[in-house]
Amino acid sequence: MRPFEYASPTTEAEAVDALNDHDGQTMVLAGGTDLLSLLQRDAVQTQRVVDIKKIDTLKSIEQVDDGVLIGATVTLDEALESPLLAGHDSLAQVIDGHRAIQIQSSGTLVGDLCQMPQCWYFRNGFGVLGRKDGESLAELGDNRYHAVFGNSGPAKFVCASRFAPSMVAWGAKVRVIGPGPEDEQFVPLEYFFVTPRLESQGVNVLKPGQLVTHIWLPTVADVKSGAYEVLESKGLDRPQAAAAVCLQTEGDFVRDARIVMGHVAPTPWIAHEAARALVGQRLDEDMAGNIGDIAVSKATPLSMNEYKVAMARAAVKRSLLRAVGKLDDALV
């Protein structure tokens, strides 16, 4: 690990100020479950780490007029226990799916959204695009865990966030402050992630000196939600494919739908066509399977990862059935 400065601000303004030093060559530490491993592997370099755990305004979950604000240092355990998030079933299902005490107790929702790719080419020093001598290592080599959607450009990695599909389906926003002391904006989460075409672009819209302080989630009483992750096993294993849905229903019929797939593209992959096909339909096991077929119909697998298409279809089907309480009775 290379040497770096350490800063521990106690206010949001101090954090922005600390992040703007060293020409923006700084990084944020919240739970640290991803950043520390990146620094140890020398996959990223920084001149200063800014620890935000002492900022009181980032520690709480609060009710606002039209939703809930979740601070950047709120842990997964704290989110799971909060009565303010009791109606967001898909989030609880993903937290439960981690099944790793150390991640649930120290990992944060905001940190999960800001993760760097788990691509082994990136983690071994070949950059976010995984290139060597101008050629894509993922395209030419082992691409078992890489993208099956949105992979026509140089980016072949998959978005690492496990909570992004659920939160995008909910219509979440993130509060971003900086680089100026008064700068503040709420960014819809579906526009937060980026598919880079250049190494310098990164994987989200954050610029040097900016910080995600909160997640905003709407509270909609009549929304049913569900999430499903296809895991090789349990514990620290990451999903091979995932899906999350939010539905508004009238009886057994779907009035509105949002379907988002995860771990299959460089960004959370919104299945617009599949969601439109579901509106007005009775949601049963056969229909859930049909919607899964539509969701993956335009997949473009690489040489070694076609199996992920079937996993993504299953994740969509099972997340739909889970949202309406029919998963346990299904033959899936």
Secondary structure in CASP SS format (residue, H / E / C, confidence):
PFRMAT SS
TARGET T0000
AUTHOR 0000-0000-0000
METHOD secondary structure of the structure
MODEL  1
M C 1.00
R C 1.00
P C 1.00
F C 1.00
E E 1.00
Y E 1.00
A E 1.00
S C 1.00
P C 1.00
T C 1.00
T C 1.00
E H 1.00
A H 1.00
E H 1.00
A H 1.00
V H 1.00
D H 1.00
A H 1.00
L H 1.00
N C 1.00
D C 1.00
H H 1.00
D H 1.00
G H 1.00
Q C 1.00
T E 1.00
M E 1.00
V E 1.00
L E 1.00
A C 1.00
G C 1.00
G C 1.00
T C 1.00
D C 1.00
L H 1.00
L H 1.00
S H 1.00
L H 1.00
L H 1.00
Q H 1.00
R H 1.00
D C 1.00
A C 1.00
V C 1.00
Q C 1.00
T C 1.00
Q C 1.00
R E 1.00
V E 1.00
V E 1.00
D E 1.00
I C 1.00
K C 1.00
K C 1.00
I C 1.00
D H 1.00
T H 1.00
L H 1.00
K C 1.00
S C 1.00
I E 1.00
E E 1.00
Q E 1.00
V E 1.00
D C 1.00
D C 1.00
G E 1.00
V E 1.00
L E 1.00
I E 1.00
G E 1.00
A C 1.00
T C 1.00
V C 1.00
T E 1.00
L H 1.00
D H 1.00
E H 1.00
A H 1.00
L H 1.00
E H 1.00
S C 1.00
P H 1.00
L H 1.00
L H 1.00
A C 1.00
G C 1.00
H C 1.00
D H 1.00
S H 1.00
L H 1.00
A H 1.00
Q H 1.00
V H 1.00
I H 1.00
D H 1.00
G H 1.00
H H 1.00
R C 1.00
A C 1.00
I H 1.00
Q H 1.00
I H 1.00
Q H 1.00
S H 1.00
S H 1.00
G C 1.00
T E 1.00
L H 1.00
V H 1.00
G H 1.00
D H 1.00
L H 1.00
C C 1.00
Q C 1.00
M C 1.00
P C 1.00
Q C 1.00
C C 1.00
W H 1.00
Y H 1.00
F H 1.00
R H 1.00
N H 1.00
G H 1.00
F H 1.00
G C 1.00
V C 1.00
L C 1.00
G C 1.00
R E 1.00
K E 1.00
D C 1.00
G C 1.00
E E 1.00
S E 1.00
L H 1.00
A H 1.00
E H 1.00
L H 1.00
G C 1.00
D C 1.00
N C 1.00
R C 1.00
Y C 1.00
H C 1.00
A C 1.00
V C 1.00
F C 1.00
G C 1.00
N C 1.00
S C 1.00
G C 1.00
P C 1.00
A C 1.00
K C 1.00
F C 1.00
V C 1.00
C C 1.00
A C 1.00
S C 1.00
R C 1.00
F C 1.00
A H 1.00
P H 1.00
S H 1.00
M H 1.00
V H 1.00
A H 1.00
W H 1.00
G C 1.00
A C 1.00
K E 1.00
V E 1.00
R E 1.00
V E 1.00
I E 1.00
G C 1.00
P C 1.00
G C 1.00
P C 1.00
E C 1.00
D C 1.00
E E 1.00
Q E 1.00
F E 1.00
V E 1.00
P E 1.00
L H 1.00
E H 1.00
Y H 1.00
F C 1.00
F E 1.00
V C 1.00
T C 1.00
P C 1.00
R C 1.00
L C 1.00
E H 1.00
S H 1.00
Q H 1.00
G C 1.00
V C 1.00
N E 1.00
V C 1.00
L C 1.00
K C 1.00
P C 1.00
G C 1.00
Q C 1.00
L E 1.00
V E 1.00
T E 1.00
H E 1.00
I E 1.00
W E 1.00
L E 1.00
P E 1.00
T C 1.00
V C 1.00
A C 1.00
D C 1.00
V E 1.00
K E 1.00
S E 1.00
G E 1.00
A E 1.00
Y E 1.00
E E 1.00
V E 1.00
L C 1.00
E C 1.00
S C 1.00
K C 1.00
G C 1.00
L C 1.00
D C 1.00
R C 1.00
P C 1.00
Q C 1.00
A E 1.00
A E 1.00
A E 1.00
A E 1.00
V E 1.00
C E 1.00
L E 1.00
Q E 1.00
T E 1.00
E E 1.00
G C 1.00
D C 1.00
F E 1.00
V E 1.00
R E 1.00
D E 1.00
A E 1.00
R E 1.00
I E 1.00
V E 1.00
M E 1.00
G E 1.00
H C 1.00
V C 1.00
A C 1.00
P C 1.00
T C 1.00
P C 1.00
W E 1.00
I E 1.00
A C 1.00
H H 1.00
E H 1.00
A H 1.00
A H 1.00
R H 1.00
A H 1.00
L H 1.00
V C 1.00
G C 1.00
Q C 1.00
R E 1.00
L C 1.00
D C 1.00
E H 1.00
D H 1.00
M H 1.00
A H 1.00
G H 1.00
N H 1.00
I H 1.00
G H 1.00
D H 1.00
I H 1.00
A H 1.00
V C 1.00
S C 1.00
K C 1.00
A C 1.00
T C 1.00
P C 1.00
L C 1.00
S C 1.00
M C 1.00
N C 1.00
E C 1.00
Y H 1.00
K H 1.00
V H 1.00
A H 1.00
M H 1.00
A H 1.00
R H 1.00
A H 1.00
A H 1.00
V H 1.00
K H 1.00
R H 1.00
S H 1.00
L H 1.00
L H 1.00
R H 1.00
A H 1.00
V C 1.00
G C 1.00
K C 1.00
L C 1.00
D C 1.00
D C 1.00
A C 1.00
L C 1.00
V C 1.00
END
